[in-house]
Amino acid sequence: MVSSVIQLKCSCNEYPWGRQGSQSAAARLASKTPGTDFKLDESKPYAEMWMGTYPELPSYVLETGEDLQDVLDKHPEELLGKTNLQKFGHTKLPYLPKVLSIAKALPLQLHPNKDLASELHKKDPSNFTDPNHKPEIALALTKFEAFCGFKPLADIEELLKLEPLQHFLPVIKKANFDNQVLKAVVKNMLEASEDDVKKTEQALAKLPKDAFGKHDNIPELLPRLQDQYGKTDPGSLVALITMNFLVLQPGEAIYIPADGIHAYLAGDIIECMARSNNVLNSGFCPRAERNSIDLFCASLTFTPHGAQEALLPARPYKGSKSGKTQLYAPPMSEFNMLATDVEAGQSEGLTAVKGPSVLVCTKGVGKLKAKGESKDVKEGYVFFVGQGTELEFEAQEDLQLFTAYVE
């Protein structure tokens, strides 16, 4: 007999774009699980706390130290459910939730779709570690800034009329500025020499603010990106001229489809994605770390086109018993995300789902009750919840919880 609610210990990785020491929400949460091996070092930049069964940074059962995947392999029907096993054909969690803490822009990136991911995994398994796609959502815990998807075509076309940018247009001009022209522009920017990027940015910096029309944040963002990645990184041009810049408040979310271009800039978020760690980078990173520009541009899709299209609205969750839980449902089959806020002295119940869940407490103190068991819930605690398990939360201090699930 295995418990249907298993407390986990999770770890946090270090990337240069992460927040320093305890400024990183990811590191703070990872360090607060009792009995964890993770020790927070104030001198290190902590980027991502991973929760789940991806082998690069797996979660372990707090009580026994077992790898969570080993437990799922031993009790597949009990914990994952027949529906989930039939749907995905394996005992791995189909999603990977994370907490990200971002101090400076992540690489300008996209995640290959299933067909390309499978092909790249066969050719280069050390760099493309699985054959899966990686659509994802990002849900703001704090103010969150991101470049996500492309601006409307008309907006990009207008910006490219600025004299310093005109040479990025294709030599053979089409009658209409369409996605193929946009792809050529992005490719030209990414292939530009360091000297060309530098001169273009110098010329843009000299233009008056009103030259950029409604995109008057470009002159403010340009020096910020240059401060982070220098004056010769083409990622700045692609992001500022062609991409949507979004500022999200806590509780707001965006959806990134497979092959969707993005670069997160600052803030703390809950991120969840299909089970994959494949990525193609083309900017905001050293030249040696960039993938093939041809491959990157061949993979580009053009959804979303506009900031509003990128947003993933929250809606009331039907499985909530007290109305304290919101649902974020991206257009994909691997997961949904729940956000639960319970005020001190209040309670919330969640009906059982047909698949496994992973939940993290980001704030507060309370109790989690399931199948006759009661467990403490505090900031930084992470739990795996087996399929068919009804949950009840009681808050002693205001509780905030995020739950990834599939059914």
FENTA-V558672 format. One record per pair of residues at least 6 apart in sequence whose C-alpha atoms are under 8 Angstrom apart, sorted by the first residue. I is the first residue (numbers start at 1). GAP is how many residues later the second one is. If there is no record, write none. Layout:
i = [I/I]
gap = [GAP/GAP]
This chain:
i = [2/4/4/4/4/4/4/4/4/5/5/5/5/5/6/6/6/6/6/7/7/7/7/7/7/7/8/8/8/8/8/8/8/8/9/9/9/9/9/9/9/9/9/10/10/10/10/10/10/10/10/10/10/10/11/11/11/11/11/11/11/11/12/12/12/12/12/12/12/12/12/13/13/13/13/14/14/14/14/14/15/15/15/16/16/17/17/17/17/17/17/17/18/18/18/18/18/18/18/18/18/18/19/19/19/19/19/19/20/20/20/20/20/21/21/21/21/21/21/21/21/22/22/22/22/24/24/24/24/24/24/25/25/25/25/26/26/26/26/26/26/26/26/27/27/27/27/27/28/28/29/29/29/29/29/30/30/30/30/31/31/31/31/32/32/32/33/33/33/35/36/46/47/47/47/48/48/48/48/49/49/49/50/50/50/50/50/50/50/51/51/51/51/51/51/51/52/52/52/52/52/52/52/52/53/53/53/53/53/53/53/54/54/54/58/58/59/59/60/60/60/61/61/69/69/72/72/72/72/73/76/76/77/78/78/79/79/79/79/79/80/80/80/80/80/81/81/81/81/83/83/83/84/84/84/84/85/88/93/93/94/94/94/94/94/95/95/95/95/95/95/95/95/96/96/96/96/96/97/97/97/97/97/97/98/98/98/99/99/99/99/100/100/100/100/101/101/101/101/102/102/102/102/102/103/103/103/104/104/104/105/105/105/105/105/105/105/106/106/106/106/107/107/107/107/107/107/108/108/108/108/108/108/108/108/108/109/109/109/109/109/109/109/109/110/110/110/110/110/110/110/110/110/110/111/111/111/111/111/111/111/111/111/112/112/112/112/112/112/112/112/113/113/113/113/113/114/114/114/117/117/117/117/117/117/118/118/118/119/120/120/121/121/121/121/121/122/127/128/128/128/129/129/129/130/130/130/131/132/132/132/132/133/133/133/133/133/134/134/134/134/134/134/134/134/135/135/135/135/135/135/135/135/136/136/136/136/136/136/136/136/137/137/137/137/137/137/137/137/138/138/138/138/138/138/138/139/139/139/139/139/139/139/139/140/140/140/140/140/140/140/140/140/140/141/141/141/141/141/141/141/142/142/142/142/142/143/143/143/143/143/143/143/144/144/144/144/144/144/144/144/144/145/145/145/145/145/145/145/145/146/146/146/146/146/146/146/146/147/147/147/147/147/147/147/147/147/148/148/148/148/148/148/148/148/148/148/148/148/148/149/149/149/149/149/149/149/149/149/149/149/149/149/150/150/150/150/150/150/150/150/150/151/151/151/151/151/151/152/152/153/153/153/153/153/154/156/156/157/159/159/159/160/160/160/160/162/164/164/164/165/168/168/168/169/169/169/169/170/170/170/174/179/183/183/186/186/186/187/187/187/189/189/189/189/190/190/190/190/190/190/191/191/192/194/194/194/195/197/197/197/197/197/198/198/201/201/201/204/205/205/209/209/210/212/218/218/221/222/222/225/226/226/229/229/233/233/233/234/234/235/235/235/236/236/239/244/244/245/246/252/252/252/252/253/253/253/253/254/254/254/255/255/255/255/256/256/257/259/259/259/260/260/260/260/260/261/261/270/272/272/273/274/274/280/280/280/281/281/281/281/282/282/282/282/282/283/303/304/312/312/312/313/314/314/314/314/315/315/315/316/316/316/316/317/317/317/317/317/319/319/319/320/320/320/320/321/321/321/321/322/322/322/323/324/324/324/324/325/325/325/325/326/326/326/327/327/327/327/328/328/328/328/329/329/329/330/333/334/335/335/335/335/336/336/336/337/337/337/337/338/338/338/339/339/339/339/340/340/340/340/341/341/341/341/342/342/342/342/342/342/342/343/343/343/343/344/344/344/344/344/345/345/345/345/346/346/346/347/347/347/347/348/348/348/349/349/349/349/350/350/350/351/351/351/352/352/352/352/352/353/353/353/353/353/353/353/354/354/354/354/355/355/355/355/355/355/356/356/356/356/356/356/356/357/357/357/357/357/357/357/357/358/358/358/358/358/358/358/359/359/359/359/359/359/359/359/360/360/360/360/360/360/360/361/361/361/361/361/361/361/361/361/361/362/362/362/362/362/362/362/362/363/363/363/363/363/363/363/364/364/364/364/364/364/364/364/364/365/365/365/365/365/365/365/365/365/366/366/366/366/366/366/366/366/366/367/367/367/367/367/367/367/367/368/368/368/368/368/368/368/368/369/369/369/369/370/370/370/370/371/371]
gap = [73/75/366/367/380/381/382/383/385/365/378/379/380/381/55/56/377/378/379/54/55/56/374/375/376/377/51/52/53/54/373/374/375/376/21/24/26/27/50/51/52/53/373/20/26/28/39/40/41/47/48/49/50/372/19/26/27/38/39/46/47/48/14/15/18/26/34/35/36/37/38/33/34/35/36/30/31/32/33/34/30/31/32/29/31/28/30/85/86/87/88/89/6/27/28/29/30/82/83/84/85/86/26/27/28/82/83/84/22/23/24/25/26/6/19/20/21/22/23/24/25/6/18/19/20/21/22/23/77/78/244/74/75/76/243/20/21/22/23/73/74/75/242/13/19/20/21/22/12/352/20/333/350/351/352/6/8/19/350/7/8/9/349/347/348/349/347/348/349/27/26/55/53/54/55/50/51/52/53/49/50/51/7/8/9/46/47/48/49/7/8/45/46/47/307/331/6/7/16/41/43/44/45/306/6/14/15/16/39/40/43/42/221/222/9/10/8/9/6/7/8/6/7/22/23/7/8/19/20/18/9/15/8/308/309/276/277/306/307/308/11/275/276/306/307/273/274/275/306/271/272/324/270/271/322/323/6/6/182/263/180/181/240/241/312/177/178/179/180/181/239/240/309/176/177/178/179/180/173/174/175/176/261/307/172/173/174/169/170/171/172/168/169/170/171/165/166/167/168/162/163/164/165/166/162/163/164/124/161/162/120/123/158/159/160/161/179/157/158/159/178/156/174/175/176/177/178/127/131/153/154/155/173/174/175/176/152/153/154/170/171/172/173/174/148/149/150/151/152/169/170/171/186/190/22/23/24/147/148/149/167/168/169/21/22/146/147/166/167/168/187/19/20/21/145/146/17/18/19/11/13/14/15/16/161/12/13/14/12/8/11/6/7/8/9/10/9/151/149/150/151/147/148/149/146/147/148/145/142/143/144/146/125/141/142/143/145/123/124/139/140/141/142/143/144/120/121/122/123/124/138/139/197/119/120/121/122/135/136/137/138/116/117/118/119/134/135/136/193/115/116/117/131/132/133/134/111/112/113/114/115/130/131/132/108/109/110/111/112/113/127/128/129/130/108/109/110/126/127/128/129/107/108/125/126/127/104/105/106/107/123/124/125/103/104/105/106/121/122/123/124/125/100/101/102/103/119/120/121/122/99/100/101/116/117/118/119/120/92/96/97/98/99/115/116/117/118/95/96/97/98/108/112/113/114/115/116/156/159/162/94/95/107/111/112/113/153/154/155/156/157/158/161/92/93/94/111/152/153/154/155/156/91/92/93/154/155/156/153/154/24/25/26/29/152/23/85/86/20/6/53/82/6/8/9/81/49/36/39/40/35/17/20/21/12/15/16/19/11/14/15/7/123/114/117/52/56/111/106/107/110/8/45/48/49/44/45/48/92/93/103/43/102/42/38/39/40/37/34/35/36/37/40/33/34/21/30/36/15/14/17/7/10/6/6/22/23/19/14/18/11/7/10/55/56/50/51/52/49/50/47/48/49/47/48/24/62/63/62/61/59/60/61/62/58/59/60/61/56/57/58/55/56/57/75/6/54/46/40/41/42/40/41/42/43/44/39/40/132/65/132/62/60/61/10/11/16/8/9/10/15/8/9/10/11/14/7/6/6/16/17/18/15/12/13/14/15/11/12/13/7/9/10/11/6/8/9/10/21/31/32/33/28/29/30/31/27/28/29/30/25/26/27/25/16/17/18/24/13/14/15/16/12/13/14/9/10/11/12/8/9/10/11/6/7/8/6/73/72/69/70/71/72/68/69/70/65/66/67/68/64/65/66/61/62/63/64/59/60/61/62/57/58/59/60/6/51/52/53/56/57/58/52/54/55/56/51/52/53/54/55/49/50/51/52/48/49/50/45/46/47/48/44/45/46/41/42/43/44/40/41/42/38/39/40/35/36/37/38/39/34/35/36/37/52/53/54/33/34/52/53/31/32/33/50/51/52/28/29/30/31/49/50/51/27/28/29/30/46/47/48/49/24/25/26/27/45/46/47/23/24/25/26/42/43/44/45/20/21/22/23/41/42/43/16/17/18/19/20/21/38/39/40/41/16/17/18/19/37/38/39/40/15/16/17/35/36/37/38/13/14/15/31/32/33/34/35/36/11/12/13/14/30/31/32/33/34/10/11/12/27/28/29/30/31/33/7/8/9/10/26/27/28/29/6/7/8/9/23/24/25/26/6/22/23/24/19/20/21/22/18/19]
